[in-house]
Amino acid sequence: MKKKWLLPVFASFMLFTTTQIDKAEAATTSDVTDSASKYLGVPYLYGGTTTKGLDCSGYTSKVFADLGIELNRTSGSQYQQGTAVAKKDLEIGDLLFFNTSGKGVSHVAIYMGEGKMIHSQTGKGVSYSNVDDPYYWGSRYIGAKRVATFDSEQAEAVKEEVKEAAIDFTVYASRAEVAVQIAKALNLDTSDKNTNFTDVKPTNEHAGAIAAVSKLGIFAGDGSGKFNPSSPITRAQISKVLVQAFGLKQQGNVVTFADAPANHWANEFISILASSGITEGNGNGNFGYDEMLKISQLQTFIERAQK
């Protein structure tokens, strides 16, 4: 009789302890996005818990472990943790649950703000999706749980990171990619990975290149101490970087383009590129000042600048 009585008491105790919210006082929303996004591209593997492959709950467990928070192993058991959160009240770091099997909770993701979530999904691995995707996730949404609260002091910066995540960086060049390509073209020493930028840690895979180009004054931050390595770069911005990197000078007459804004800060640099034969604009008389720079354009510009 004692055993029959102790078992339900123990079970009740376990249920109670899984509903507590970790305050995670040392972690911020920025920490959540940094930890979650560093696994982008890791393939999906059923039962996977390492960077060789992750399933949905293996991924969420790993991200939260990086933040010092222990999650249960499966999506179903993670659904028993924390407290329920209404969809309209979602915050970065909340766990989102879905029914993909027709049998209840079978998938979990992490809310990233702006209607975006990050998760490990079959066929795509760790990637972003829209929470309300009308073609799949929206109709399979079950609910959300908050297992930890995070400092939202850097929420605005996080929103920008989420927006940037929607940019296809296999097509467009990020600021980090530009730093890498410039450092390679100039054969710079990239062994020193320490920078003065608050958002570029020595562990960043591009830290060496970013440090090298910033030391030479080729590339600067945004004025607030950040480099924004994952942000795109415009065609106007790359004109200044190229002029400074390769020491280019005006060749002959000043060159202007039809879309040149009056007194635009980049006019001088763009004219130098055009007069040096590095750019001819986008083919219709315009330069495309605010257009995002493509990787293919970056490679062409560097090749021409080296001649």
MARBA-899704 format. One line per 3 residues: their letters; for each residue x, y, z of N, C-alpha, C. Coordinates in nm, 3 decimals. Last residue first. Example, Ala and Ser with C-alpha at 12.3 -4.5 7.8 and 13.67 -1.06 7.14 Angstrom:
! residues 2
SA> 1.285,-0.225,0.708,1.367,-0.106,0.714,1.290,0.003,0.787  1.319,-0.569,0.780,1.230,-0.450,0.780,1.320,-0.330,0.780 .
//
This chain:
! residues 307
KQA> 4.384,4.467,-6.096,4.456,4.475,-6.224,4.540,4.603,-6.232  4.233,4.480,-5.871,4.368,4.422,-5.858,4.448,4.434,-5.986  3.987,4.570,-5.949,4.070,4.660,-5.867,4.213,4.610,-5.857 .
REI> 3.882,4.346,-6.077,3.916,4.464,-6.156,4.008,4.558,-6.079  3.846,4.177,-5.855,3.931,4.135,-5.966,3.976,4.253,-6.049  3.662,4.328,-5.706,3.795,4.302,-5.652,3.891,4.261,-5.763 .
FTQ> 3.435,4.329,-5.876,3.497,4.455,-5.835,3.641,4.432,-5.788  3.377,4.052,-5.886,3.414,4.125,-6.008,3.487,4.254,-5.974  3.310,4.001,-5.620,3.423,3.931,-5.681,3.471,4.003,-5.806 .
LQS> 3.083,4.165,-5.593,3.200,4.186,-5.508,3.324,4.123,-5.572  2.910,4.042,-5.770,2.955,4.178,-5.797,3.081,4.209,-5.717  2.868,3.799,-5.640,2.928,3.798,-5.775,2.981,3.936,-5.811 .
IKL> 2.739,3.884,-5.412,2.871,3.823,-5.401,2.942,3.824,-5.535  2.579,4.206,-5.438,2.581,4.062,-5.460,2.725,4.010,-5.450  2.467,4.458,-5.222,2.576,4.407,-5.304,2.567,4.255,-5.315 .
MED> 2.149,4.607,-5.242,2.241,4.520,-5.170,2.345,4.463,-5.267  2.110,4.948,-5.345,2.090,4.805,-5.371,2.191,4.723,-5.292  2.152,5.217,-5.326,2.101,5.148,-5.207,2.073,5.000,-5.229 .
YGF> 2.259,5.283,-5.586,2.324,5.322,-5.461,2.282,5.235,-5.342  2.261,5.222,-5.867,2.198,5.137,-5.766,2.259,5.159,-5.630  2.340,5.362,-6.091,2.440,5.286,-6.017,2.377,5.188,-5.920 .
NGN> 2.200,5.392,-6.423,2.197,5.407,-6.277,2.309,5.327,-6.212  2.213,5.321,-6.684,2.248,5.459,-6.650,2.247,5.487,-6.502  2.171,5.057,-6.692,2.063,5.142,-6.741,2.087,5.289,-6.707 .
GNG> 2.385,4.915,-6.579,2.351,4.894,-6.720,2.242,4.983,-6.775  2.468,4.971,-6.326,2.387,4.849,-6.345,2.332,4.834,-6.486  2.814,5.075,-6.351,2.677,5.089,-6.305,2.600,4.962,-6.332 .
ETI> 3.056,4.995,-6.416,2.986,5.069,-6.521,2.841,5.095,-6.480  3.362,4.976,-6.230,3.217,4.960,-6.242,3.163,5.043,-6.357  3.629,5.004,-6.285,3.589,4.896,-6.196,3.439,4.872,-6.200 .
GSS> 3.743,5.213,-6.421,3.698,5.098,-6.498,3.655,4.980,-6.413  3.797,5.442,-6.291,3.905,5.342,-6.292,3.866,5.215,-6.367  3.562,5.576,-6.297,3.672,5.630,-6.377,3.789,5.534,-6.387 .
ALI> 3.420,5.417,-6.111,3.379,5.423,-6.251,3.492,5.473,-6.341  3.558,5.465,-5.871,3.544,5.329,-5.923,3.512,5.330,-6.072  3.526,5.743,-5.853,3.660,5.685,-5.860,3.654,5.544,-5.917 .
SIF> 3.250,5.762,-5.828,3.316,5.820,-5.945,3.455,5.762,-5.963  3.220,5.647,-5.578,3.162,5.579,-5.694,3.225,5.632,-5.822  3.342,5.837,-5.417,3.398,5.701,-5.424,3.347,5.626,-5.547 .
ENA> 3.177,6.062,-5.457,3.321,6.067,-5.487,3.380,5.928,-5.506  2.924,5.969,-5.366,2.945,6.011,-5.504,3.093,6.011,-5.544  2.863,5.912,-5.104,2.939,5.811,-5.179,2.971,5.854,-5.321 .
WHN> 2.704,6.116,-4.999,2.838,6.096,-4.943,2.924,6.002,-5.027  2.536,6.321,-5.234,2.544,6.192,-5.164,2.688,6.167,-5.120  2.469,6.559,-5.366,2.559,6.564,-5.249,2.562,6.434,-5.169 .
APA> 2.177,6.421,-5.497,2.260,6.540,-5.484,2.340,6.535,-5.354  2.201,6.082,-5.600,2.138,6.185,-5.516,2.232,6.304,-5.502  2.211,5.940,-5.912,2.297,5.998,-5.810,2.225,6.104,-5.728 .
DAF> 2.092,5.810,-6.118,2.025,5.802,-5.988,2.107,5.863,-5.875  2.267,5.851,-6.332,2.134,5.914,-6.335,2.065,5.914,-6.200  2.604,5.923,-6.226,2.499,5.831,-6.269,2.364,5.898,-6.254 .
TVV> 2.928,6.052,-6.323,2.803,6.056,-6.246,2.703,5.959,-6.306  3.271,6.100,-6.290,3.165,6.021,-6.352,3.042,6.025,-6.264  3.513,6.348,-6.361,3.420,6.290,-6.263,3.308,6.218,-6.337 .
NGQ> 3.792,6.270,-6.578,3.674,6.345,-6.539,3.587,6.270,-6.438  4.083,6.095,-6.456,4.014,6.179,-6.553,3.894,6.250,-6.494  4.043,5.898,-6.198,4.112,5.892,-6.326,4.035,5.976,-6.428 .
QKL> 4.094,5.912,-5.851,4.015,5.956,-5.965,4.100,5.955,-6.092  4.241,5.616,-5.701,4.232,5.760,-5.722,4.145,5.791,-5.844  4.264,5.361,-5.446,4.225,5.408,-5.579,4.212,5.560,-5.584 .
GFA> 4.357,5.182,-5.247,4.420,5.312,-5.267,4.389,5.373,-5.402  4.221,4.953,-5.184,4.317,4.945,-5.294,4.382,5.080,-5.327  4.062,5.030,-4.962,4.139,4.906,-4.960,4.251,4.905,-5.065 .
QVL> 3.933,5.265,-5.036,4.028,5.267,-4.925,4.117,5.144,-4.925  3.777,5.173,-5.250,3.870,5.286,-5.271,3.975,5.287,-5.161  3.627,4.973,-5.122,3.721,4.939,-5.228,3.823,5.049,-5.252 .
VKS> 3.472,5.124,-4.939,3.561,5.018,-4.891,3.667,4.985,-4.995  3.323,5.288,-5.110,3.419,5.348,-5.018,3.520,5.244,-4.970  3.170,5.092,-5.241,3.255,5.182,-5.318,3.362,5.245,-5.230 .
IQA> 3.014,4.972,-5.052,3.131,4.897,-5.101,3.223,4.987,-5.181  2.813,5.164,-5.019,2.907,5.138,-4.911,3.032,5.066,-4.960  2.674,5.142,-5.261,2.737,5.268,-5.224,2.844,5.245,-5.118 .
RTI> 2.576,4.886,-5.246,2.673,4.917,-5.351,2.744,5.050,-5.323  2.560,4.776,-4.899,2.506,4.835,-5.022,2.617,4.861,-5.123  2.558,4.469,-4.725,2.627,4.593,-4.755,2.575,4.646,-4.888 .
PSS> 2.386,4.301,-4.452,2.424,4.317,-4.593,2.499,4.448,-4.610  2.516,4.171,-4.141,2.433,4.265,-4.216,2.477,4.270,-4.362  2.680,4.023,-3.984,2.577,3.951,-4.059,2.484,4.043,-4.137 .
PNF> 2.849,4.204,-3.850,2.904,4.111,-3.951,2.800,4.042,-4.036  2.848,4.463,-3.706,2.732,4.405,-3.777,2.776,4.309,-3.887  3.019,4.599,-3.546,3.058,4.581,-3.686,2.941,4.532,-3.771 .
KGS> 2.971,4.849,-3.290,2.939,4.721,-3.354,2.984,4.719,-3.500  2.999,5.097,-3.177,3.088,4.991,-3.131,3.062,4.855,-3.192  2.846,5.276,-3.299,2.804,5.237,-3.164,2.888,5.123,-3.110 .
GDG> 2.944,5.311,-3.549,2.945,5.427,-3.461,2.904,5.396,-3.319  2.962,5.079,-3.693,2.843,5.162,-3.714,2.837,5.284,-3.622  3.304,5.043,-3.805,3.180,4.994,-3.748,3.067,5.093,-3.772 .
AFI> 3.498,5.025,-4.115,3.466,5.078,-3.982,3.335,5.019,-3.932  3.766,4.927,-4.314,3.629,4.899,-4.275,3.606,4.954,-4.135  4.017,5.023,-4.337,3.943,4.991,-4.459,3.794,4.981,-4.430 .
GLK> 4.192,5.063,-4.134,4.097,5.168,-4.161,4.015,5.147,-4.286  4.349,4.858,-4.059,4.399,4.940,-4.168,4.304,5.053,-4.204  4.191,4.738,-3.870,4.318,4.797,-3.826,4.374,4.891,-3.932 .
SVA> 3.990,4.627,-4.027,3.958,4.743,-3.941,4.085,4.812,-3.893  4.112,4.413,-4.151,4.068,4.526,-4.234,4.036,4.650,-4.150  4.170,4.248,-3.922,4.275,4.292,-4.016,4.232,4.415,-4.096 .
AIA> 3.926,4.193,-3.802,4.028,4.266,-3.726,4.132,4.325,-3.821  3.807,4.047,-4.006,3.745,4.173,-3.963,3.846,4.257,-3.886  3.974,3.824,-4.015,3.964,3.911,-4.132,3.908,4.047,-4.093 .
GAH> 3.930,3.718,-3.755,4.065,3.753,-3.802,4.062,3.850,-3.918  3.652,3.663,-3.745,3.711,3.765,-3.658,3.848,3.811,-3.707  3.501,3.474,-3.867,3.556,3.579,-3.953,3.629,3.687,-3.874 .
ENT> 3.409,3.307,-3.666,3.493,3.249,-3.771,3.557,3.353,-3.862  3.437,3.417,-3.335,3.369,3.435,-3.464,3.461,3.387,-3.575  3.592,3.417,-3.112,3.545,3.287,-3.160,3.470,3.296,-3.292 .
PKV> 3.632,3.680,-3.048,3.744,3.607,-3.108,3.703,3.471,-3.163  3.325,3.849,-3.148,3.409,3.783,-3.049,3.522,3.708,-3.119  3.169,4.117,-3.232,3.261,4.024,-3.299,3.357,3.968,-3.196 .
DTF> 3.025,4.314,-3.109,2.950,4.201,-3.165,3.037,4.105,-3.244  3.199,4.512,-3.032,3.130,4.437,-2.926,3.057,4.315,-2.979  3.516,4.553,-3.174,3.372,4.552,-3.195,3.303,4.462,-3.093 .
NTN> 3.782,4.546,-3.179,3.723,4.641,-3.083,3.572,4.645,-3.095  3.913,4.207,-3.189,3.865,4.331,-3.250,3.812,4.424,-3.141  4.132,3.943,-3.229,4.075,4.038,-3.134,4.037,4.167,-3.204 .
KDS> 4.269,3.766,-3.382,4.123,3.761,-3.387,4.054,3.854,-3.288  4.542,3.753,-3.579,4.491,3.822,-3.461,4.338,3.831,-3.471  4.575,3.642,-3.831,4.596,3.557,-3.713,4.543,3.621,-3.584 .
TDL> 4.566,3.750,-4.081,4.439,3.739,-4.008,4.452,3.655,-3.881  4.741,3.960,-4.281,4.760,3.866,-4.170,4.631,3.864,-4.087  4.633,3.988,-4.623,4.653,4.040,-4.489,4.671,3.929,-4.386 .
NLA> 4.613,3.991,-4.907,4.703,3.898,-4.838,4.736,3.948,-4.697  4.422,4.124,-5.036,4.538,4.204,-4.994,4.642,4.120,-4.920  4.234,3.923,-5.073,4.289,3.991,-5.191,4.416,4.069,-5.157 .
KAI> 4.171,3.860,-4.805,4.233,3.759,-4.893,4.301,3.826,-5.011  4.051,4.093,-4.720,4.171,4.046,-4.651,4.246,3.945,-4.737  3.830,4.094,-4.894,3.929,4.202,-4.900,4.060,4.157,-4.836 .
QVA> 3.694,3.864,-4.809,3.742,3.873,-4.947,3.847,3.982,-4.963  3.636,3.929,-4.539,3.713,3.810,-4.573,3.775,3.822,-4.712  3.478,4.158,-4.567,3.603,4.164,-4.492,3.694,4.048,-4.528 .
VEA> 3.261,4.049,-4.705,3.343,4.151,-4.770,3.479,4.160,-4.700  3.160,3.879,-4.508,3.209,3.822,-4.633,3.299,3.921,-4.706  3.075,4.067,-4.318,3.183,3.973,-4.284,3.244,3.914,-4.410 .
RSA> 2.867,4.187,-4.454,2.985,4.268,-4.420,3.103,4.179,-4.383  2.754,3.964,-4.715,2.745,4.021,-4.580,2.870,4.105,-4.556  2.623,3.967,-5.040,2.742,3.968,-4.955,2.714,4.030,-4.819 .
YVT> 2.375,3.744,-5.172,2.419,3.877,-5.132,2.536,3.869,-5.033  2.362,3.465,-5.209,2.354,3.556,-5.323,2.413,3.693,-5.288  2.373,3.350,-4.975,2.444,3.276,-5.081,2.444,3.361,-5.208 .
FDI> 2.217,3.496,-4.812,2.357,3.531,-4.816,2.439,3.436,-4.902  1.915,3.615,-4.842,1.988,3.499,-4.893,2.135,3.535,-4.909  1.752,3.737,-4.556,1.835,3.768,-4.674,1.913,3.644,-4.714 .
AAE> 1.638,3.675,-4.319,1.557,3.649,-4.438,1.634,3.676,-4.566  1.809,3.762,-4.127,1.805,3.618,-4.150,1.726,3.584,-4.276  1.754,4.026,-4.100,1.869,3.990,-4.181,1.869,3.841,-4.215 .
KVE> 1.541,4.009,-3.922,1.517,4.058,-4.057,1.629,4.016,-4.150  1.678,3.919,-3.698,1.576,3.834,-3.756,1.547,3.877,-3.900  1.840,4.138,-3.645,1.902,4.011,-3.679,1.802,3.918,-3.746 .
EKV> 1.649,4.327,-3.576,1.726,4.348,-3.698,1.793,4.219,-3.742  1.562,4.221,-3.336,1.467,4.233,-3.447,1.541,4.249,-3.579  1.791,4.255,-3.184,1.749,4.120,-3.218,1.653,4.122,-3.336 .
AEA> 1.791,4.526,-3.146,1.900,4.467,-3.223,1.863,4.327,-3.269  1.564,4.547,-2.987,1.566,4.610,-3.118,1.675,4.553,-3.206  1.638,4.407,-2.749,1.533,4.356,-2.837,1.537,4.417,-2.976 .
QES> 1.813,4.433,-2.542,1.867,4.441,-2.677,1.765,4.394,-2.780  1.660,4.396,-2.317,1.723,4.526,-2.335,1.773,4.544,-2.478  1.530,4.174,-2.223,1.495,4.222,-2.358,1.556,4.358,-2.388 .
DFT> 1.648,3.898,-2.059,1.656,4.044,-2.061,1.631,4.091,-2.204  1.418,3.625,-2.043,1.545,3.683,-2.085,1.537,3.835,-2.086  1.297,3.344,-1.870,1.276,3.483,-1.909,1.412,3.544,-1.938 .
AVR> 1.200,3.010,-1.957,1.297,3.106,-1.904,1.259,3.246,-1.948  0.997,2.874,-2.063,1.076,2.802,-1.963,1.182,2.892,-1.902  0.691,2.910,-2.185,0.805,2.993,-2.145,0.879,2.923,-2.034 .
KAG> 0.536,2.758,-2.463,0.572,2.753,-2.322,0.693,2.843,-2.298  0.255,2.744,-2.688,0.390,2.787,-2.652,0.410,2.777,-2.502  0.075,2.533,-2.927,0.087,2.631,-2.820,0.233,2.663,-2.790 .
IYR> 0.029,2.417,-3.182,-0.044,2.372,-3.063,-0.042,2.479,-2.953  0.014,2.441,-3.534,0.056,2.503,-3.408,-0.033,2.457,-3.293  -0.060,2.367,-3.781,-0.016,2.260,-3.690,0.029,2.312,-3.553 .
SGW> -0.111,2.578,-3.941,-0.223,2.490,-3.911,-0.187,2.381,-3.811  0.148,2.696,-3.961,0.035,2.768,-3.903,-0.079,2.678,-3.860  0.314,2.518,-4.101,0.328,2.535,-3.957,0.208,2.602,-3.892 .
YYP> 0.192,2.519,-4.386,0.228,2.405,-4.301,0.221,2.438,-4.152  0.096,2.735,-4.522,0.106,2.609,-4.595,0.143,2.490,-4.507  0.109,2.961,-4.368,-0.023,2.907,-4.400,-0.020,2.771,-4.468 .
DDV> 0.312,3.022,-4.101,0.318,2.973,-4.239,0.187,2.904,-4.276  0.343,3.141,-3.854,0.208,3.132,-3.912,0.208,3.091,-4.059  0.618,3.136,-3.814,0.531,3.066,-3.721,0.393,3.043,-3.782 .
NSY> 0.841,3.076,-4.076,0.738,3.164,-4.023,0.645,3.085,-3.932  1.177,2.962,-4.006,1.045,2.948,-4.068,0.953,3.053,-4.009  1.527,2.880,-4.040,1.419,2.968,-3.998,1.289,2.935,-4.071 .
SVG> 1.707,2.581,-3.939,1.671,2.689,-4.032,1.557,2.771,-3.973  1.872,2.283,-3.929,1.845,2.403,-3.850,1.825,2.521,-3.945  1.726,2.079,-4.187,1.814,2.098,-4.073,1.777,2.225,-3.998 .
KGT> 1.571,2.007,-4.402,1.634,2.139,-4.404,1.736,2.158,-4.292  1.474,1.749,-4.364,1.505,1.793,-4.499,1.578,1.925,-4.507  1.304,1.834,-4.071,1.338,1.729,-4.166,1.363,1.788,-4.305 .
QSH> 1.442,2.100,-3.877,1.331,2.036,-3.945,1.380,1.938,-4.051  1.507,2.269,-3.598,1.568,2.167,-3.683,1.454,2.087,-3.746  1.438,2.628,-3.589,1.420,2.488,-3.546,1.498,2.395,-3.638 .
IMK> 1.308,2.944,-3.518,1.422,2.867,-3.564,1.409,2.727,-3.507  1.062,3.179,-3.633,1.108,3.078,-3.539,1.226,3.006,-3.602  0.900,3.499,-3.650,0.995,3.399,-3.699,1.028,3.298,-3.590 .
GEG> 0.753,3.717,-3.569,0.681,3.608,-3.633,0.770,3.497,-3.687  0.932,3.882,-3.433,0.888,3.922,-3.567,0.819,3.809,-3.642  1.112,3.618,-3.256,1.059,3.753,-3.272,1.016,3.780,-3.415 .
MYI> 1.182,3.358,-3.232,1.291,3.453,-3.251,1.243,3.597,-3.269  1.107,3.060,-3.056,1.056,3.185,-3.113,1.167,3.289,-3.116  1.203,2.740,-3.148,1.232,2.853,-3.060,1.185,2.981,-3.127 .
AVH> 1.010,2.431,-3.157,1.095,2.534,-3.217,1.116,2.646,-3.115  0.914,2.090,-3.189,0.937,2.207,-3.106,1.033,2.301,-3.177  0.675,1.828,-3.243,0.780,1.916,-3.295,0.791,2.039,-3.206 .
SVG> 0.469,1.688,-3.139,0.573,1.608,-3.206,0.684,1.695,-3.262  0.176,1.660,-2.957,0.303,1.730,-2.968,0.410,1.641,-3.030  -0.059,1.456,-3.151,-0.022,1.545,-3.042,0.114,1.609,-3.064 .
KGS> -0.077,1.308,-3.381,-0.091,1.239,-3.253,-0.052,1.327,-3.134  -0.010,1.412,-3.617,-0.151,1.381,-3.599,-0.179,1.315,-3.467  0.244,1.498,-3.652,0.221,1.354,-3.669,0.074,1.316,-3.663 .
TNF> 0.280,1.753,-3.585,0.315,1.717,-3.723,0.287,1.570,-3.753  0.192,1.993,-3.388,0.147,1.856,-3.411,0.171,1.822,-3.557  0.423,2.198,-3.202,0.341,2.168,-3.319,0.303,2.019,-3.323 .
FLL> 0.529,2.474,-2.998,0.503,2.331,-3.017,0.401,2.308,-3.129  0.796,2.683,-2.900,0.673,2.668,-2.977,0.652,2.520,-3.009  0.937,2.855,-2.629,0.932,2.731,-2.706,0.795,2.718,-2.773 .
DGI> 1.084,3.181,-2.626,0.972,3.092,-2.593,0.977,2.968,-2.683  1.277,3.345,-2.730,1.320,3.239,-2.640,1.209,3.146,-2.597  1.093,3.642,-2.741,1.211,3.570,-2.791,1.257,3.469,-2.687 .
ELD> 0.747,3.590,-2.667,0.872,3.663,-2.652,0.986,3.578,-2.704  0.394,3.619,-2.725,0.522,3.549,-2.743,0.641,3.643,-2.729  0.136,3.701,-2.701,0.230,3.745,-2.598,0.368,3.680,-2.611 .
KKA> -0.023,3.582,-2.886,-0.006,3.727,-2.897,0.097,3.781,-2.798  -0.029,3.319,-2.794,0.045,3.351,-2.916,0.072,3.501,-2.929  0.024,3.281,-2.443,-0.065,3.307,-2.557,0.018,3.351,-2.677 .
VAT> 0.196,3.025,-2.279,0.201,3.164,-2.326,0.108,3.179,-2.445  0.237,2.819,-1.990,0.176,2.846,-2.119,0.178,2.995,-2.151  0.556,2.765,-1.839,0.416,2.804,-1.831,0.364,2.839,-1.968 .
GQQ> 0.784,2.481,-1.801,0.747,2.621,-1.811,0.599,2.648,-1.793  0.720,2.155,-1.952,0.800,2.252,-1.877,0.744,2.394,-1.893  0.589,1.989,-2.117,0.548,1.985,-1.977,0.624,2.086,-1.892 .
YQS> 0.719,2.008,-2.354,0.587,2.073,-2.347,0.535,2.075,-2.204  0.926,1.840,-2.316,0.954,1.983,-2.307,0.824,2.063,-2.295  0.802,1.600,-2.371,0.838,1.628,-2.232,0.875,1.775,-2.212 .
GST> 0.766,1.629,-2.650,0.652,1.604,-2.562,0.682,1.638,-2.418  1.028,1.655,-2.741,0.935,1.767,-2.758,0.815,1.751,-2.666  1.269,1.523,-2.500,1.179,1.514,-2.615,1.087,1.634,-2.624 .
RNL> 1.432,1.598,-2.272,1.490,1.551,-2.398,1.396,1.557,-2.517  1.404,1.911,-2.091,1.379,1.768,-2.105,1.418,1.726,-2.247  1.673,2.146,-2.047,1.542,2.109,-2.097,1.527,1.958,-2.097 .
EIG> 1.854,2.366,-1.847,1.832,2.225,-1.884,1.688,2.203,-1.929  2.055,2.638,-1.922,1.921,2.595,-1.887,1.898,2.453,-1.936  2.280,2.769,-2.015,2.279,2.723,-1.877,2.144,2.676,-1.827 .
LDA> 2.289,2.820,-2.276,2.246,2.932,-2.192,2.240,2.893,-2.044  2.345,2.579,-2.382,2.445,2.684,-2.400,2.416,2.802,-2.308  2.102,2.460,-2.333,2.216,2.416,-2.252,2.329,2.519,-2.262 .
FVK> 1.950,2.574,-2.533,1.925,2.616,-2.395,2.037,2.571,-2.301  2.063,2.439,-2.755,2.063,2.585,-2.747,2.046,2.631,-2.603  2.009,2.171,-2.690,2.147,2.217,-2.706,2.156,2.369,-2.693 .
STY> 1.731,2.160,-2.689,1.805,2.125,-2.568,1.947,2.181,-2.573  1.675,2.222,-2.953,1.633,2.315,-2.849,1.708,2.288,-2.718  1.794,1.987,-3.075,1.839,2.124,-3.106,1.801,2.222,-2.995 .
GSC> 1.646,1.784,-2.977,1.790,1.781,-2.953,1.848,1.919,-2.976  1.401,1.846,-3.081,1.420,1.865,-2.937,1.567,1.857,-2.898  1.456,1.795,-3.360,1.400,1.921,-3.312,1.426,1.946,-3.164 .
DLG> 1.789,1.653,-3.399,1.644,1.652,-3.423,1.587,1.775,-3.353  2.099,1.707,-3.563,2.011,1.738,-3.451,1.865,1.716,-3.489  2.437,1.621,-3.633,2.296,1.611,-3.668,2.209,1.633,-3.546 .
KTT> 2.676,1.699,-3.552,2.675,1.610,-3.668,2.532,1.594,-3.719  2.640,1.835,-3.321,2.648,1.916,-3.443,2.663,1.829,-3.568  2.404,1.622,-3.143,2.533,1.686,-3.164,2.533,1.763,-3.295 .
TGG> 2.179,1.471,-3.123,2.200,1.569,-3.016,2.334,1.641,-3.030  1.928,1.291,-3.304,2.056,1.359,-3.299,2.065,1.465,-3.191  1.690,1.169,-3.350,1.762,1.128,-3.229,1.894,1.201,-3.210 .
YLY> 1.733,1.224,-3.687,1.641,1.173,-3.586,1.720,1.119,-3.468  1.881,1.510,-3.793,1.908,1.368,-3.769,1.817,1.321,-3.657  1.942,1.778,-4.012,1.846,1.710,-3.925,1.887,1.563,-3.913 .
PVG> 2.259,1.961,-4.012,2.154,1.875,-4.069,2.061,1.813,-3.965  2.315,2.301,-3.956,2.341,2.166,-3.904,2.227,2.075,-3.953  2.220,2.547,-4.040,2.282,2.460,-4.140,2.317,2.321,-4.089 .
LYK> 2.284,2.715,-3.740,2.219,2.718,-3.870,2.295,2.629,-3.969  2.397,2.740,-3.494,2.379,2.604,-3.544,2.308,2.598,-3.680  2.394,3.002,-3.430,2.525,2.946,-3.461,2.516,2.801,-3.512 .
SAS> 2.135,3.074,-3.357,2.176,3.090,-3.497,2.311,3.028,-3.530  2.122,3.026,-3.079,2.035,2.954,-3.171,2.087,2.958,-3.314  2.311,3.203,-2.969,2.324,3.059,-2.947,2.244,2.980,-3.050 .
DTV> 2.207,3.448,-3.059,2.344,3.408,-3.092,2.360,3.258,-3.081  1.951,3.450,-2.947,1.965,3.448,-3.093,2.105,3.407,-3.136  2.023,3.450,-2.671,1.937,3.345,-2.729,1.958,3.337,-2.879 .
DST> 2.168,3.682,-2.645,2.234,3.554,-2.618,2.155,3.440,-2.680  1.964,3.864,-2.693,2.075,3.856,-2.788,2.152,3.726,-2.771  1.815,3.838,-2.469,1.756,3.792,-2.595,1.864,3.780,-2.702 .
TAA> 2.048,3.724,-2.215,1.966,3.824,-2.283,1.906,3.764,-2.409  2.129,3.590,-1.893,2.111,3.574,-2.037,2.019,3.681,-2.094  2.131,3.613,-1.625,2.253,3.654,-1.694,2.238,3.649,-1.845 .
EAK> 1.886,3.516,-1.540,1.915,3.658,-1.522,2.037,3.704,-1.600  1.703,3.298,-1.567,1.811,3.322,-1.664,1.858,3.467,-1.661  1.481,3.198,-1.436,1.491,3.343,-1.452,1.600,3.381,-1.552 .
DIQ> 1.286,2.933,-1.532,1.422,2.974,-1.503,1.433,3.123,-1.531  0.982,2.843,-1.392,1.048,2.921,-1.496,1.186,2.962,-1.449  0.838,2.520,-1.330,0.908,2.639,-1.284,0.976,2.710,-1.401 .
TTT> 0.727,2.284,-1.401,0.654,2.404,-1.441,0.723,2.532,-1.396  0.859,2.069,-1.305,0.881,2.100,-1.446,0.807,2.226,-1.489  0.773,2.037,-1.043,0.905,2.095,-1.065,0.926,2.132,-1.211 .
FLM> 0.521,1.917,-1.077,0.531,2.051,-1.020,0.665,2.116,-1.054  0.586,1.669,-1.174,0.505,1.758,-1.257,0.517,1.901,-1.207  0.721,1.564,-0.952,0.791,1.584,-1.078,0.715,1.680,-1.167 .
FSA> 0.510,1.548,-0.768,0.625,1.634,-0.739,0.702,1.666,-0.866  0.349,1.360,-0.884,0.297,1.496,-0.868,0.410,1.594,-0.842  0.513,1.138,-0.862,0.478,1.187,-0.995,0.427,1.331,-0.987 .
FVP> 0.516,1.108,-0.588,0.640,1.137,-0.657,0.613,1.195,-0.794  0.249,1.043,-0.547,0.304,1.162,-0.483,0.431,1.205,-0.554  0.223,0.804,-0.688,0.154,0.923,-0.738,0.204,1.051,-0.673 .
LLW> 0.409,0.645,-0.522,0.428,0.666,-0.665,0.353,0.788,-0.716  0.315,0.620,-0.258,0.432,0.700,-0.286,0.447,0.734,-0.433  0.100,0.441,-0.276,0.075,0.578,-0.232,0.193,0.669,-0.269 .
KKK> 0.208,0.204,-0.351,0.102,0.259,-0.435,0.077,0.406,-0.399  0.381,0.163,-0.137,0.437,0.185,-0.269,0.334,0.250,-0.360  0.201,0.119,0.069,0.289,0.236,0.074,0.345,0.268,-0.063 .
M> 0.083,-0.120,0.000,0.000,0.000,0.000,0.088,0.126,0.000 .
//
